[in-house]
Amino acid sequence: MEFKYCVNPNDEEPIMLINKHIGFDEAKGQGIIGSEFQKELLFLDSLGKKRIKIYMSTLGGSVLEGQLIYNSILKSVCKVDTYNIGVVASIGVPIFGAGRTRYMCDYALLMLHNTSGGTSQAQDILKQSVCTMVASRVGKTEQEVSDIISR
């Protein structure tokens, strides 16, 4: 298998990178492809690794692409830890939160905001999804997360 996001697939504790935007952006081009990241993560998981580390610095991007990554982390058998090594924003926040153990550098930032793009109905649906993902990992209600995001 060819690895695009994993630095060291043969290690006992491989490192995967989320180090650019997630999904496709008209101005920035192709970023992290959720389905490819998912495939690599689940393949590493099937090898019985001790744990998988995900180093993150992303301004976020597509909620739909991010959901694939988020769910793959939660469904993995081996422990997946996430590391915020810069700025993790937007859909990157729930992905970061999916880690079994989460680490942040002293200078790192988490930034969460309302969804954008598409119709207002689509934005509401995607915001609800993000609120559900975050709330399930931080011990707050979906409404509390929604209020935080709206501020």
C-alpha positions in Angstrom: 0.0 0.0 0.0 1.2 3.5 -0.8 1.0 5.9 2.1 0.3 9.6 1.6 -0.4 10.7 5.1 1.6 8.3 7.2 5.3 9.1 7.7 6.5 5.8 9.1 4.0 2.9 8.5 6.5 0.3 9.6 6.9 1.7 13.1 5.2 0.3 16.1 3.6 3.7 16.7 3.2 5.3 13.2 2.7 9.0 12.8 0.0 10.4 10.4 -0.1 14.0 9.4 -3.1 16.4 9.0 -1.0 19.3 8.0 -3.1 21.2 5.5 -6.7 22.0 4.8 -9.3 19.1 4.7 -11.0 18.4 1.4 -10.9 20.4 -1.8 -10.8 24.2 -1.8 -11.1 26.3 -5.0 -8.3 28.6 -4.0 -6.0 26.2 -2.2 -6.6 23.1 -4.3 -6.7 19.5 -3.0 -6.0 19.1 0.7 -6.4 16.0 3.0 -8.7 13.6 1.3 -10.9 12.1 4.0 -11.4 8.7 2.3 -7.7 8.2 1.6 -6.8 9.2 5.2 -9.5 6.8 6.4 -8.1 4.0 4.3 -4.6 4.5 5.6 -5.7 4.8 9.2 -7.8 1.6 9.1 -5.1 -0.3 7.3 -2.6 0.6 10.0 -5.2 -0.3 12.6 -5.6 -3.8 11.0 -1.8 -4.4 11.4 -2.2 -4.4 15.2 -0.1 -1.3 15.9 0.5 -0.3 19.5 -1.0 3.1 18.8 -1.2 5.6 16.0 -0.2 9.3 16.5 -1.9 12.0 14.4 0.0 15.3 14.3 -2.3 18.2 13.4 -2.0 21.7 12.2 -5.0 22.6 9.9 -7.3 25.5 9.3 -10.1 22.9 8.7 -12.1 22.6 5.6 -14.9 20.2 4.4 -17.1 18.9 7.2 -18.0 15.9 5.1 -14.4 14.9 4.5 -13.6 15.6 8.2 -16.5 13.2 9.3 -14.7 10.3 7.6 -11.5 11.0 9.5 -13.3 11.6 12.8 -15.3 8.4 12.6 -12.3 6.3 11.5 -10.4 7.5 14.6 -13.3 6.5 16.9 -13.8 3.1 15.2 -10.1 2.1 15.3 -9.3 -0.8 17.6 -5.8 0.5 18.5 -5.4 3.7 20.4 -5.2 6.8 18.2 -3.8 9.9 19.9 -4.0 13.4 18.4 -1.4 16.1 18.8 -2.1 19.8 18.1 1.2 21.2 17.0 0.0 24.6 15.7 -3.4 25.8 14.9 -6.4 23.4 14.7 -9.5 25.1 13.5 -13.0 24.4 12.1 -13.6 20.7 11.3 -10.1 20.0 12.7 -11.4 20.6 16.2 -13.7 17.6 16.3 -11.1 15.5 14.6 -8.6 16.5 17.3 -11.2 15.7 19.9 -11.6 12.2 18.6 -8.2 11.2 19.8 -8.2 8.8 22.8 -5.6 11.1 24.4 -5.2 14.6 23.1 -2.0 16.7 23.4 -1.5 20.4 22.7 1.8 22.2 22.4 2.0 25.2 24.8 1.6 27.7 22.0 -1.1 25.7 20.1 -4.6 27.1 19.4 -8.0 25.5 18.9 -10.5 27.6 17.0 -14.1 26.6 16.3 -16.6 28.7 14.3 -20.0 28.5 12.6 -20.1 26.5 9.4 -20.2 28.4 6.1 -21.0 27.8 2.5 -24.1 26.4 0.9 -27.6 27.2 1.8 -28.6 28.3 5.4 -30.4 24.9 5.8 -27.2 23.0 4.8 -25.2 25.2 7.2 -27.6 24.4 10.0 -27.3 20.7 9.3 -23.6 20.7 9.2 -23.3 22.9 12.4 -25.5 20.4 14.2 -23.2 17.6 13.1 -20.1 19.4 14.3 -21.9 20.2 17.6 -22.8 16.5 18.1 -19.2 15.5 17.4 -17.7 18.0 19.8 -20.3 17.5 22.5 -19.8 13.8 22.6 -16.1 14.2 23.4 -16.0 17.1 25.8 -18.8 16.5 28.2 -21.0 19.4 27.2 -24.5 19.4 25.7 -24.9 20.1 22.0 -26.7 23.3 22.9 -23.7 24.4 25.0 -21.3 23.7 22.1 -23.6 25.5 19.7 -23.7 28.6 21.9 -19.8 28.5 22.2 -19.5 28.2 18.4 -21.9 31.1 17.8 -19.9 33.4 20.1 
